[in-house]
Amino acid sequence: PSKGLQAAVAGLIAPADSELDKAKKIYKAVQALDNTDFSRAKGASELKQLNLKVAKRAEDTWTQKSGSSQDIALLYLAMARAAGLTAYDFKAVNRDSGSFSPGYMDFDQLDDDIIVLSIGGKEIVVDPGEKMCPFQTVHWKHSGVMGVRQSAAGQSVSSSPAQDYRTNTLLRTGDVTLDEHGAVTGIFRINMTGQEALRWRQAALENDLDEVKKSFDRWLDPMVPDGVEARIDHFVGMDDPDSTLMAVVKAKGTLGMATPKRMMLPGFFFETRMHHPFVDQEKRQQAVDMQYGEVVTDQVAYHLPAGLVVEGAPQDAQIPWAQHANFVTKAASSSGQVTIARSFARGFSILKPEEYKDLRGFYQKIAVSDQQQLVLTNSPETKGN
């Protein structure tokens, strides 16, 4: 750390701050810089006009308030050390594009830098070079990967920690109002934390909001049933990486199939058209990479028209896969309403080929469950009339 960086850090932290508070304040400061991997790097002529030069040191990145993902990650490392924190560099492979071979002795195979902090006897891994990535969160492409890291004992080949599946959540809740002909209107709130929220926030850095909304609508399209159109109305929390990202979605169309006596609707609104992976593939010779573990929870309330009651709904069920995943469904009905919940938790991101048989069997059971229907029929009072 240079004297300039020591002075900058002194302006960010207070003597009474804990080590964790210091780490967070510095992280917030470097995350606020212009990350040129998500915006635009300045050319030589532009740097000259601004009386700037190509950044060669961490202090240059801080002075110019911009830099590449690597520049910003290494700036964080230098500023953490200037604050008296124990911090190490971890040069990792981008799991989205390659894998690390320790026998191939070339550092060019190492793509990105993440930072390891030692605080209170525990190691914390942060990813300051990933714009909009919350403190103590790592982009999935940097999790569970091998690379070369620094430590108190020197440099060594090591693996970065795997993702905690509980930090990556997708919660889809909504109300669907149904008329006697099967026409529906609905409003949904899709809440995202972890990797899904990071993906959309980074997309918003590289595209205007209208383009992000179009991409989001395309992402939604295979989730909703045939005959229903879902469009995002607005985002909440797009600019705050430490908050839950929420998308407010409006839907309308025709749902299910009606006969003179019954109306049959998809039991699980968001899963009717979803393609379940691995169901059609009998064997596999390579490892399965699911990117990251996650928890996906749905809770949809159907508001029924007068005269219709629930004849049949998806069965309450639990499909466990010990130490790997869990699947739960529940349905509850009351006068004029039925609420159907579905929860899917997957704790793993990578599986060996020898585990594929169990993986396929688990997803086959889910695929069967997701085809259940919600069946409505005329109430006894309506029949009597």
C-alpha positions as a Markdown table, in Angstrom:
| # | Residue | x | y | z |
|---|---|---|---|---|
| 1 | Pro | 0.0 | 0.0 | 0.0 |
| 2 | Ser | 1.3 | 3.4 | -1.0 |
| 3 | Lys | 1.1 | 6.6 | 1.1 |
| 4 | Gly | -1.7 | 7.8 | -1.2 |
| 5 | Leu | -3.8 | 4.7 | -0.6 |
| 6 | Gln | -3.1 | 4.8 | 3.2 |
| 7 | Ala | -4.5 | 8.4 | 3.2 |
| 8 | Ala | -7.5 | 7.3 | 1.1 |
| 9 | Val | -8.3 | 4.5 | 3.5 |
| 10 | Ala | -7.9 | 6.8 | 6.5 |
| 11 | Gly | -10.7 | 8.9 | 5.0 |
| 12 | Leu | -13.0 | 5.8 | 4.6 |
| 13 | Ile | -12.7 | 4.1 | 8.0 |
| 14 | Ala | -12.7 | 5.1 | 11.7 |
| 15 | Pro | -10.3 | 3.9 | 14.3 |
| 16 | Ala | -13.1 | 2.4 | 16.3 |
| 17 | Asp | -14.3 | 0.3 | 13.4 |
| 18 | Ser | -14.1 | -3.5 | 13.7 |
| 19 | Glu | -12.1 | -5.4 | 11.1 |
| 20 | Leu | -15.3 | -6.5 | 9.5 |
| 21 | Asp | -16.6 | -2.9 | 9.3 |
| 22 | Lys | -13.4 | -1.8 | 7.7 |
| 23 | Ala | -13.5 | -4.5 | 5.1 |
| 24 | Lys | -17.1 | -3.6 | 4.3 |
| 25 | Lys | -16.5 | 0.2 | 4.0 |
| 26 | Ile | -13.5 | -0.3 | 1.7 |
| 27 | Tyr | -15.5 | -2.8 | -0.4 |
| 28 | Lys | -18.3 | -0.3 | -0.8 |
| 29 | Ala | -15.9 | 2.3 | -1.9 |
| 30 | Val | -14.2 | 0.3 | -4.6 |
| 31 | Gln | -17.5 | -1.1 | -5.8 |
| 32 | Ala | -18.6 | 2.5 | -6.5 |
| 33 | Leu | -15.8 | 3.0 | -9.0 |
| 34 | Asp | -16.4 | 2.8 | -12.7 |
| 35 | Asn | -15.7 | -0.8 | -13.7 |
| 36 | Thr | -14.7 | -0.6 | -17.3 |
| 37 | Asp | -15.5 | -4.3 | -17.9 |
| 38 | Phe | -19.1 | -3.3 | -17.5 |
| 39 | Ser | -18.9 | 0.2 | -19.1 |
| 40 | Arg | -16.1 | 1.3 | -21.4 |
| 41 | Ala | -12.4 | 1.5 | -21.0 |
| 42 | Lys | -10.9 | 4.9 | -21.8 |
| 43 | Gly | -8.6 | 5.0 | -24.9 |
| 44 | Ala | -5.2 | 6.6 | -25.0 |
| 45 | Ser | -6.3 | 9.9 | -26.5 |
| 46 | Glu | -9.2 | 10.2 | -24.0 |
| 47 | Leu | -6.7 | 9.6 | -21.1 |
| 48 | Lys | -4.5 | 12.3 | -22.5 |
| 49 | Gln | -7.3 | 14.8 | -22.7 |
| 50 | Leu | -8.2 | 14.1 | -19.1 |
| 51 | Asn | -4.6 | 14.3 | -18.0 |
| 52 | Leu | -4.6 | 10.7 | -17.0 |
| 53 | Lys | -2.3 | 7.8 | -17.7 |
| 54 | Val | -2.7 | 4.1 | -18.0 |
| 55 | Ala | -3.1 | 2.6 | -14.6 |
| 56 | Lys | 0.0 | 0.6 | -13.5 |
| 57 | Arg | -0.5 | 0.7 | -9.7 |
| 58 | Ala | -3.4 | 0.3 | -7.4 |
| 59 | Glu | -3.2 | 4.0 | -6.5 |
| 60 | Asp | -3.7 | 5.0 | -10.2 |
| 61 | Thr | -7.0 | 3.1 | -10.2 |
| 62 | Trp | -8.2 | 4.9 | -7.1 |
| 63 | Thr | -7.1 | 8.3 | -8.5 |
| 64 | Gln | -8.8 | 7.8 | -11.8 |
| 65 | Lys | -11.9 | 6.3 | -10.1 |
| 66 | Ser | -12.1 | 3.6 | -12.8 |
| 67 | Gly | -10.4 | 0.4 | -13.8 |
| 68 | Ser | -11.0 | -3.1 | -15.0 |
| 69 | Ser | -12.3 | -5.9 | -12.8 |
| 70 | Gln | -8.8 | -7.0 | -12.1 |
| 71 | Asp | -7.7 | -3.4 | -11.3 |
| 72 | Ile | -10.5 | -3.0 | -8.8 |
| 73 | Ala | -9.9 | -6.4 | -7.2 |
| 74 | Leu | -6.2 | -5.6 | -6.6 |
| 75 | Leu | -7.1 | -2.1 | -5.5 |
| 76 | Tyr | -9.3 | -3.7 | -2.8 |
| 77 | Leu | -6.4 | -6.0 | -1.8 |
| 78 | Ala | -4.0 | -3.0 | -1.4 |
| 79 | Met | -6.6 | -0.9 | 0.5 |
| 80 | Ala | -7.5 | -3.8 | 2.8 |
| 81 | Arg | -3.8 | -4.1 | 3.7 |
| 82 | Ala | -3.5 | -0.4 | 4.1 |
| 83 | Ala | -6.3 | -0.7 | 6.7 |
| 84 | Gly | -4.2 | -3.3 | 8.6 |
| 85 | Leu | -6.3 | -6.2 | 7.5 |
| 86 | Thr | -4.9 | -9.6 | 6.6 |
| 87 | Ala | -5.7 | -10.1 | 2.9 |
| 88 | Tyr | -4.5 | -12.4 | 0.2 |
| 89 | Asp | -5.0 | -12.6 | -3.5 |
| 90 | Phe | -6.5 | -15.7 | -5.1 |
| 91 | Lys | -6.0 | -16.1 | -8.8 |
| 92 | Ala | -8.8 | -18.3 | -10.1 |
| 93 | Val | -10.1 | -19.9 | -13.2 |
| 94 | Asn | -13.4 | -18.6 | -14.6 |
| 95 | Arg | -15.6 | -21.7 | -14.2 |
| 96 | Asp | -17.9 | -20.5 | -17.0 |
| 97 | Ser | -15.1 | -20.9 | -19.6 |
| 98 | Gly | -12.5 | -23.3 | -18.4 |
| 99 | Ser | -10.9 | -25.5 | -15.7 |
| 100 | Phe | -7.6 | -25.4 | -13.9 |
| 101 | Ser | -4.9 | -28.0 | -14.7 |
| 102 | Pro | -2.1 | -27.9 | -12.0 |
| 103 | Gly | 0.2 | -29.9 | -14.2 |
| 104 | Tyr | 0.1 | -27.3 | -16.9 |
| 105 | Met | 2.5 | -24.8 | -15.3 |
| 106 | Asp | 1.3 | -21.6 | -17.0 |
| 107 | Phe | -0.3 | -18.7 | -15.1 |
| 108 | Asp | -2.2 | -17.7 | -18.2 |
| 109 | Gln | -4.8 | -20.2 | -17.5 |
| 110 | Leu | -5.8 | -18.2 | -14.4 |
| 111 | Asp | -8.4 | -15.7 | -15.3 |
| 112 | Asp | -9.6 | -13.5 | -12.4 |
| 113 | Asp | -8.7 | -12.3 | -8.9 |
| 114 | Ile | -10.8 | -12.8 | -5.8 |
| 115 | Ile | -9.7 | -11.7 | -2.4 |
| 116 | Val | -9.4 | -13.7 | 0.8 |
| 117 | Leu | -9.7 | -11.9 | 4.1 |
| 118 | Ser | -8.7 | -13.4 | 7.5 |
| 119 | Ile | -11.0 | -11.8 | 10.1 |
| 120 | Gly | -11.6 | -13.1 | 13.6 |
| 121 | Gly | -9.9 | -16.4 | 12.9 |
| 122 | Lys | -12.1 | -17.1 | 9.9 |
| 123 | Glu | -11.6 | -16.6 | 6.1 |
| 124 | Ile | -14.0 | -14.5 | 4.1 |
| 125 | Val | -13.9 | -14.5 | 0.4 |
| 126 | Val | -15.0 | -11.4 | -1.5 |
| 127 | Asp | -15.3 | -10.6 | -5.2 |
| 128 | Pro | -14.7 | -6.8 | -5.6 |
| 129 | Gly | -14.1 | -7.0 | -9.3 |
| 130 | Glu | -17.6 | -8.2 | -10.0 |
| 131 | Lys | -19.7 | -5.0 | -10.2 |
| 132 | Met | -22.9 | -5.2 | -8.1 |
| 133 | Cys | -21.7 | -8.3 | -6.2 |
| 134 | Pro | -22.6 | -7.9 | -2.5 |
| 135 | Phe | -19.9 | -8.1 | 0.2 |
| 136 | Gln | -19.1 | -11.8 | 1.1 |
| 137 | Thr | -20.7 | -13.0 | -2.1 |
| 138 | Val | -18.8 | -14.5 | -5.0 |
| 139 | His | -20.0 | -14.8 | -8.6 |
| 140 | Trp | -20.7 | -18.5 | -9.2 |
| 141 | Lys | -18.0 | -18.6 | -11.9 |
| 142 | His | -15.4 | -18.0 | -9.1 |
| 143 | Ser | -16.9 | -20.5 | -6.6 |
| 144 | Gly | -15.7 | -24.1 | -6.3 |
| 145 | Val | -12.8 | -23.5 | -8.6 |
| 146 | Met | -9.1 | -24.2 | -8.4 |
| 147 | Gly | -6.4 | -21.6 | -8.7 |
| 148 | Val | -3.3 | -20.3 | -6.9 |
| 149 | Arg | -3.6 | -18.3 | -3.7 |
| 150 | Gln | -1.5 | -16.5 | -1.2 |
| 151 | Ser | -1.6 | -17.4 | 2.5 |
| 152 | Ala | 0.5 | -17.0 | 5.6 |
| 153 | Ala | 2.4 | -20.1 | 4.5 |
| 154 | Gly | 3.1 | -18.8 | 1.0 |
| 155 | Gln | 1.6 | -19.6 | -2.4 |
| 156 | Ser | -0.3 | -22.8 | -3.1 |
| 157 | Val | -2.8 | -24.5 | -5.4 |
| 158 | Ser | -6.2 | -24.3 | -3.7 |
| 159 | Ser | -10.0 | -24.3 | -4.3 |
| 160 | Ser | -12.3 | -21.4 | -3.6 |
| 161 | Pro | -15.4 | -22.2 | -1.4 |
| 162 | Ala | -18.5 | -23.6 | -3.0 |
| 163 | Gln | -21.7 | -21.5 | -3.0 |
| 164 | Asp | -24.1 | -21.7 | -0.1 |
| 165 | Tyr | -27.3 | -22.6 | -1.8 |
| 166 | Arg | -29.4 | -20.7 | 0.8 |
| 167 | Thr | -28.0 | -17.4 | -0.4 |
| 168 | Asn | -29.4 | -17.9 | -4.0 |
| 169 | Thr | -33.2 | -17.6 | -3.8 |
| 170 | Leu | -36.0 | -17.1 | -6.3 |
| 171 | Leu | -39.4 | -16.5 | -4.7 |
| 172 | Arg | -42.4 | -16.2 | -7.1 |
| 173 | Thr | -45.6 | -15.1 | -5.4 |
| 174 | Gly | -48.8 | -13.9 | -6.9 |
| 175 | Asp | -52.6 | -13.7 | -7.2 |
| 176 | Val | -54.5 | -15.0 | -10.2 |
| 177 | Thr | -58.1 | -14.0 | -10.6 |
| 178 | Leu | -60.1 | -16.4 | -12.8 |
| 179 | Asp | -63.5 | -15.9 | -14.4 |
| 180 | Glu | -66.0 | -18.6 | -15.4 |
| 181 | His | -64.6 | -18.9 | -18.9 |
| 182 | Gly | -61.0 | -19.4 | -17.9 |
| 183 | Ala | -59.8 | -15.9 | -18.5 |
| 184 | Val | -57.2 | -14.8 | -16.0 |
| 185 | Thr | -55.5 | -11.6 | -14.8 |
| 186 | Gly | -52.7 | -11.7 | -12.3 |
| 187 | Ile | -49.9 | -9.8 | -10.6 |
| 188 | Phe | -46.8 | -11.5 | -9.4 |
| 189 | Arg | -43.7 | -10.5 | -7.4 |
| 190 | Ile | -40.5 | -12.2 | -8.2 |
| 191 | Asn | -37.9 | -11.7 | -5.5 |
| 192 | Met | -34.3 | -12.6 | -6.2 |
| 193 | Thr | -31.2 | -12.8 | -4.0 |
| 194 | Gly | -27.7 | -14.1 | -4.8 |
| 195 | Gln | -26.8 | -15.1 | -8.3 |
| 196 | Glu | -30.0 | -14.4 | -10.1 |
| 197 | Ala | -30.2 | -10.9 | -8.7 |
| 198 | Leu | -26.5 | -10.3 | -9.6 |
| 199 | Arg | -27.2 | -11.5 | -13.2 |
| 200 | Trp | -30.0 | -8.9 | -13.8 |
| 201 | Arg | -28.1 | -6.1 | -12.1 |
| 202 | Gln | -25.1 | -6.7 | -14.3 |
| 203 | Ala | -27.3 | -6.8 | -17.3 |
| 204 | Ala | -28.7 | -3.4 | -16.3 |
| 205 | Leu | -25.1 | -2.0 | -16.3 |
| 206 | Glu | -24.5 | -3.1 | -19.9 |
| 207 | Asn | -28.0 | -2.3 | -21.4 |
| 208 | Asp | -30.7 | 0.3 | -21.1 |
| 209 | Leu | -33.7 | -0.5 | -18.9 |
| 210 | Asp | -36.0 | -1.2 | -21.8 |
| 211 | Glu | -33.7 | -3.8 | -23.2 |
| 212 | Val | -33.3 | -5.4 | -19.7 |
| 213 | Lys | -37.1 | -5.6 | -19.5 |
| 214 | Lys | -37.3 | -7.3 | -22.9 |
| 215 | Ser | -34.8 | -9.8 | -21.8 |
| 216 | Phe | -36.7 | -10.4 | -18.6 |
| 217 | Asp | -39.9 | -11.0 | -20.5 |
| 218 | Arg | -38.1 | -13.6 | -22.7 |
| 219 | Trp | -36.9 | -15.3 | -19.5 |
| 220 | Leu | -40.4 | -15.3 | -18.2 |
| 221 | Asp | -42.1 | -16.7 | -21.3 |
| 222 | Pro | -41.3 | -20.4 | -20.9 |
| 223 | Met | -42.3 | -20.2 | -17.2 |
| 224 | Val | -46.0 | -19.2 | -17.7 |
| 225 | Pro | -48.7 | -21.5 | -19.1 |
| 226 | Asp | -49.8 | -21.6 | -22.7 |
| 227 | Gly | -52.3 | -18.9 | -23.4 |
| 228 | Val | -50.9 | -16.5 | -20.7 |
| 229 | Glu | -48.8 | -13.5 | -21.4 |
| 230 | Ala | -46.6 | -12.1 | -18.6 |
| 231 | Arg | -44.8 | -8.8 | -18.8 |
| 232 | Ile | -42.6 | -7.0 | -16.3 |
| 233 | Asp | -44.0 | -3.7 | -15.0 |
| 234 | His | -41.0 | -2.5 | -13.0 |
| 235 | Phe | -38.0 | -3.5 | -10.9 |
| 236 | Val | -37.4 | -2.6 | -7.2 |
| 237 | Gly | -33.9 | -2.5 | -5.8 |
| 238 | Met | -32.0 | -2.7 | -9.1 |
| 239 | Asp | -29.4 | -0.2 | -8.0 |
| 240 | Asp | -28.8 | -1.6 | -4.5 |
| 241 | Pro | -26.8 | -4.9 | -4.5 |
| 242 | Asp | -27.4 | -5.3 | -0.7 |
| 243 | Ser | -31.2 | -5.6 | -1.1 |
| 244 | Thr | -33.5 | -8.2 | -2.5 |
| 245 | Leu | -34.2 | -7.5 | -6.2 |
| 246 | Met | -37.9 | -7.6 | -7.0 |
| 247 | Ala | -39.6 | -7.7 | -10.3 |
| 248 | Val | -43.3 | -6.8 | -10.4 |
| 249 | Val | -45.0 | -8.7 | -13.2 |
| 250 | Lys | -48.5 | -8.5 | -14.7 |
| 251 | Ala | -50.1 | -11.4 | -16.5 |
| 252 | Lys | -53.3 | -12.0 | -18.5 |
| 253 | Gly | -54.7 | -14.5 | -20.9 |
| 254 | Thr | -56.7 | -17.8 | -20.9 |
| 255 | Leu | -55.7 | -20.5 | -18.5 |
| 256 | Gly | -56.5 | -24.2 | -18.8 |
| 257 | Met | -59.4 | -26.0 | -20.4 |
| 258 | Ala | -63.1 | -25.8 | -19.7 |
| 259 | Thr | -65.8 | -28.4 | -20.2 |
| 260 | Pro | -69.5 | -28.1 | -19.5 |
| 261 | Lys | -68.9 | -29.6 | -16.0 |
| 262 | Arg | -65.3 | -28.9 | -15.1 |
| 263 | Met | -62.4 | -26.5 | -15.6 |
| 264 | Met | -58.9 | -27.9 | -15.6 |
| 265 | Leu | -56.0 | -25.7 | -14.8 |
| 266 | Pro | -52.2 | -26.3 | -14.4 |
| 267 | Gly | -51.5 | -27.1 | -10.8 |
| 268 | Phe | -48.2 | -25.3 | -10.7 |
| 269 | Phe | -48.5 | -22.0 | -12.6 |
| 270 | Phe | -44.7 | -21.5 | -13.3 |
| 271 | Glu | -43.8 | -25.1 | -14.1 |
| 272 | Thr | -46.3 | -26.2 | -16.6 |
| 273 | Arg | -44.1 | -25.6 | -19.6 |
| 274 | Met | -40.7 | -25.8 | -18.0 |
| 275 | His | -38.3 | -28.3 | -19.4 |
| 276 | His | -36.9 | -30.5 | -16.6 |
| 277 | Pro | -33.2 | -31.3 | -17.2 |
| 278 | Phe | -31.9 | -34.9 | -17.4 |
| 279 | Val | -35.3 | -36.5 | -17.7 |
| 280 | Asp | -34.7 | -37.6 | -21.3 |
| 281 | Gln | -31.0 | -38.4 | -21.0 |
| 282 | Glu | -30.5 | -41.9 | -19.8 |
| 283 | Lys | -26.7 | -41.9 | -19.3 |
| 284 | Arg | -23.9 | -39.4 | -18.8 |
| 285 | Gln | -20.2 | -39.7 | -18.9 |
| 286 | Gln | -19.2 | -36.2 | -17.8 |
| 287 | Ala | -19.7 | -34.3 | -14.5 |
| 288 | Val | -22.9 | -32.2 | -14.2 |
| 289 | Asp | -22.3 | -28.5 | -13.6 |
| 290 | Met | -25.4 | -26.7 | -12.4 |
| 291 | Gln | -23.5 | -23.4 | -11.8 |
| 292 | Tyr | -24.8 | -22.9 | -8.3 |
| 293 | Gly | -27.2 | -24.3 | -5.7 |
| 294 | Glu | -30.5 | -22.5 | -5.1 |
| 295 | Val | -33.9 | -22.4 | -3.5 |
| 296 | Val | -36.9 | -21.8 | -5.7 |
| 297 | Thr | -40.2 | -21.2 | -4.0 |
| 298 | Asp | -43.6 | -20.5 | -5.6 |
| 299 | Gln | -46.8 | -19.5 | -3.9 |
| 300 | Val | -49.8 | -18.7 | -6.2 |
| 301 | Ala | -53.3 | -17.9 | -5.0 |
| 302 | Tyr | -56.1 | -18.6 | -7.4 |
| 303 | His | -59.2 | -16.5 | -6.8 |
| 304 | Leu | -62.2 | -18.5 | -8.2 |
| 305 | Pro | -65.4 | -17.2 | -9.8 |
| 306 | Ala | -68.7 | -17.6 | -8.0 |
| 307 | Gly | -70.1 | -21.1 | -8.5 |
| 308 | Leu | -66.8 | -22.9 | -8.9 |
| 309 | Val | -65.2 | -25.0 | -6.1 |
| 310 | Val | -62.1 | -27.2 | -6.0 |
| 311 | Glu | -62.7 | -30.8 | -6.9 |
| 312 | Gly | -59.0 | -31.8 | -7.1 |
| 313 | Ala | -55.7 | -30.1 | -6.4 |
| 314 | Pro | -52.0 | -31.1 | -6.5 |
| 315 | Gln | -51.3 | -33.5 | -3.6 |
| 316 | Asp | -49.2 | -32.4 | -0.7 |
| 317 | Ala | -45.9 | -34.2 | -1.2 |
| 318 | Gln | -42.2 | -34.3 | -0.3 |
| 319 | Ile | -39.5 | -35.8 | -2.5 |
| 320 | Pro | -36.2 | -35.8 | -0.7 |
| 321 | Trp | -32.8 | -36.6 | -2.0 |
| 322 | Ala | -30.6 | -36.9 | 1.1 |
| 323 | Gln | -27.7 | -34.5 | 1.2 |
| 324 | His | -28.5 | -33.2 | -2.2 |
| 325 | Ala | -31.9 | -31.7 | -2.7 |
| 326 | Asn | -35.5 | -31.5 | -1.5 |
| 327 | Phe | -38.9 | -30.9 | -3.2 |
| 328 | Val | -42.1 | -30.0 | -1.4 |
| 329 | Thr | -45.7 | -29.2 | -2.6 |
| 330 | Lys | -48.7 | -28.0 | -0.6 |
| 331 | Ala | -52.2 | -26.9 | -1.5 |
| 332 | Ala | -54.8 | -25.2 | 0.7 |
| 333 | Ser | -58.3 | -24.2 | -0.3 |
| 334 | Ser | -60.9 | -22.0 | 1.3 |
| 335 | Ser | -64.1 | -20.3 | 0.2 |
| 336 | Gly | -63.4 | -18.9 | -3.3 |
| 337 | Gln | -59.7 | -19.4 | -3.2 |
| 338 | Val | -57.0 | -22.1 | -3.5 |
| 339 | Thr | -53.3 | -21.5 | -2.8 |
| 340 | Ile | -50.7 | -23.8 | -4.2 |
| 341 | Ala | -47.1 | -23.8 | -3.0 |
| 342 | Arg | -44.0 | -25.4 | -4.4 |
| 343 | Ser | -40.5 | -25.4 | -3.0 |
| 344 | Phe | -37.4 | -26.8 | -4.6 |
| 345 | Ala | -34.0 | -26.7 | -2.8 |
| 346 | Arg | -30.8 | -27.9 | -4.5 |
| 347 | Gly | -27.7 | -27.9 | -2.4 |
| 348 | Phe | -25.2 | -29.0 | -4.9 |
| 349 | Ser | -23.7 | -27.3 | -8.0 |
| 350 | Ile | -21.4 | -30.1 | -9.4 |
| 351 | Leu | -22.1 | -33.8 | -9.4 |
| 352 | Lys | -19.9 | -36.7 | -10.5 |
| 353 | Pro | -21.0 | -39.0 | -13.4 |
| 354 | Glu | -21.6 | -41.9 | -11.1 |
| 355 | Glu | -24.3 | -39.9 | -9.3 |
| 356 | Tyr | -26.2 | -39.2 | -12.5 |
| 357 | Lys | -28.6 | -42.1 | -12.1 |
| 358 | Asp | -29.9 | -40.7 | -8.8 |
| 359 | Leu | -30.0 | -37.2 | -10.2 |
| 360 | Arg | -32.1 | -38.3 | -13.2 |
| 361 | Gly | -34.5 | -40.3 | -10.9 |
| 362 | Phe | -35.0 | -37.2 | -8.7 |
| 363 | Tyr | -35.9 | -35.0 | -11.6 |
| 364 | Gln | -38.2 | -37.6 | -13.1 |
| 365 | Lys | -40.2 | -37.6 | -10.0 |
| 366 | Ile | -40.4 | -33.8 | -10.0 |
| 367 | Ala | -41.5 | -33.8 | -13.7 |
| 368 | Val | -44.4 | -36.2 | -12.9 |
| 369 | Ser | -45.5 | -34.0 | -9.9 |
| 370 | Asp | -45.4 | -30.8 | -12.0 |
| 371 | Gln | -48.0 | -32.2 | -14.4 |
| 372 | Gln | -50.7 | -32.3 | -11.7 |
| 373 | Gln | -53.8 | -30.2 | -12.4 |
| 374 | Leu | -56.2 | -28.0 | -10.5 |
| 375 | Val | -59.7 | -29.2 | -11.2 |
| 376 | Leu | -62.7 | -27.0 | -10.6 |
| 377 | Thr | -66.4 | -27.9 | -10.7 |
| 378 | Asn | -69.8 | -26.3 | -10.2 |
| 379 | Ser | -70.7 | -26.0 | -6.5 |
| 380 | Pro | -73.6 | -28.0 | -5.2 |
| 381 | Glu | -75.6 | -24.8 | -4.8 |
| 382 | Thr | -75.0 | -24.0 | -8.5 |
| 383 | Lys | -76.0 | -27.5 | -9.6 |
| 384 | Gly | -79.2 | -27.2 | -7.6 |
| 385 | Asn | -80.2 | -24.1 | -9.4 |
